[in-house]
Amino acid sequence: MYMLCLTGHDHSISSVVARGDVLVSADDNGDIAIRKHVDGASFKISHQIKGQGSPCNCLDLWKNLVVAG
């Protein structure tokens, strides 16, 4: 069993989704961090999307798109 600590958020994480080598997390400010698997249990942030102050409670990945709300 692996434990993963998600960095890159200043607010509480409200949603997480993973598909293949991509892991996406969102927080209570609406910020979204997109991570790529690099080795073992390590992920590196590849993209960040700034929120507008409202929580993002729903995430999904569809093809090459992050769907959030």
FITOR-902763 format. One line per 2 residues: their letters; for each residue x, y, z of N, C-alpha, C. Coordinates in steps of 0.001 Angstrom, whole numbers, plus 500000, padded with zeros to 6 digits. Example, Ala and Ser with C-alpha at 12.3 -4.5 7.8 and 13.67 -1.06 7.14 Angstrom:
% FITOR-902763
as	513190/494310/507800/512300/495500/507800/513200/496700/507800 | 512850/497750/507080/513670/498940/507140/512900/500030/507870
//
This chain:
% FITOR-902763
my	500846/498824/500000/500000/500000/500000/500887/501233/500000 | 500562/502201/499141/501295/503448/499041/500480/504578/499650
ml	501168/505528/500253/500512/506740/500736/501046/507890/499899 | 500162/508714/499406/500534/509826/498542/500136/511131/499201
cl	501084/512037/499331/500817/513360/499885/500726/514332/498711 | 499564/514946/498539/499367/515867/497419/499768/517283/497828
tg	500782/517816/497174/501203/519187/497398/500636/520052/496272 | 500800/521356/496395/500357/522246/495333/499027/522906/495592
hd	498435/522657/496761/497160/523272/497119/497318/524094/498394 | 496705/525272/498421/496688/526116/499615/495406/525927/500416
hs	494444/525211/499846/493148/524974/500491/492896/523472/500565 | 491899/523067/501322/491563/521650/501474/491184/521029/500140
is	491691/519824/499892/491371/519107/498656/489936/518604/498745 | 489183/518857/497683/487766/518503/497664/487428/517395/496675
sv	488339/517110/495734/488049/516081/494742/489358/515575/494129 | 489393/514271/493818/490564/513651/493195/490067/512633/492174
va	490763/512581/491026/490467/511556/490023/491795/511113/489395 | 491880/509827/489029/493090/509303/488402/492717/508380/487254
rg	493469/508478/486182/493317/507591/485024/494710/507368/484449 | 495106/506120/484323/496422/505819/483769/497521/506493/484572
dv	498347/507307/483911/499455/507973/484598/499138/509425/484952 | 497845/509796/484958/497428/511166/485287/496595/511159/486569
lv	496912/512099/487466/496149/512279/488691/495786/513759/488781 | 494503/514059/488976/494025/515441/489040/493361/515658/490395
sa	493679/516799/491017/493056/517136/492293/492527/518566/492229 | 491463/518819/492997/490866/520149/493076/490669/520494/494543
dd	490546/521799/494822/490406/522206/496214/489216/523142/496431 | 489075/523577/497683/487933/524416/498070/487965/525822/497483
ng	489068/526218/496861/489147/527511/496175/488870/527352/494679 | 488734/526106/494224/488523/525841/492800/489809/525620/492034
di	490960/525662/492728/492244/525412/492068/492343/523943/491681 | 492918/523685/490505/493069/522326/489998/494541/522082/489694
ai	495055/520934/490137/496431/520535/489851/496403/519233/489066 | 497116/519222/487941/497199/518040/487086/498602/517477/487224
rk	498700/516193/487577/499984/515560/487807/500187/514383/486863 | 501443/514158/486502/501822/513000/485693/502669/512075/486557
hv	502453/510785/486406/503232/509770/487120/504662/509800/486579 | 505650/509869/487470/507039/509912/487016/507828/508660/487388
dg	507621/508113/488585/508294/506867/488965/507686/506324/490251 | 507726/505037/490396/507195/504424/491618/505852/504995/492015
as	505813/505726/493143/504578/506354/493620/504678/507871/493534 | 505566/508381/492677/505768/509830/492576/504986/510437/491417
fk	504411/511602/491679/503711/512371/490664/504293/513784/490646 | 504389/514376/489466/504894/515741/489331/503812/516601/488698
is	503576/517792/489261/502566/518704/488708/502996/519149/487317 | 502123/518936/486342/502409/519349/484968/501640/520614/484585
hq	500471/520815/485200/499653/521993/484919/498875/522393/486171 | 498604/523679/486294/497751/524173/487369/496745/525148/486782
ik	495522/525073/487282/494444/525967/486850/493960/526700/488094 | 493997/528037/488060/493565/528831/489206/492054/528870/489285
gq	491541/528725/490495/490106/528800/490733/489661/530232/490960 | 488374/530395/491152/487783/531716/491345/487165/531874/492737
gs	487529/531003/493676/487044/531129/495044/485899/530214/495421 | 485407/529425/494483/484328/528474/494774/484880/527059/494741
pc	484438/526185/495635/484947/524818/495665/484683/524066/494358 | 485626/523224/493992/485440/522305/492873/485207/520932/493490
nc	483965/520470/493468/483590/519221/494119/483461/518033/493182 | 483644/518272/491896/483445/517206/490925/484536/517275/489862
ld	485219/516169/489642/486273/516076/488629/486099/514790/487846 | 486480/514830/486584/486577/513611/485797/487556/513866/484659
lw	488037/512792/484064/488893/512872/482888/488160/512207/481744 | 488112/512900/480614/487451/512370/479427/488373/512631/478253
kn	488882/511567/477643/489889/511666/476598/491056/512489/477128 | 491383/513625/476536/492475/514472/477039/491960/515706/477742
lv	490739/515654/478254/490140/516815/478903/489923/516564/480395 | 490107/517644/481190/489719/517623/482593/488341/518273/482651
va	487361/517565/483178/486009/518080/483316/485806/518360/484801 | 485491/519609/485135/485394/520002/486539/484205/520908/486801
g	483712/520857/488040/482607/521725/488395/482396/521800/489886
//
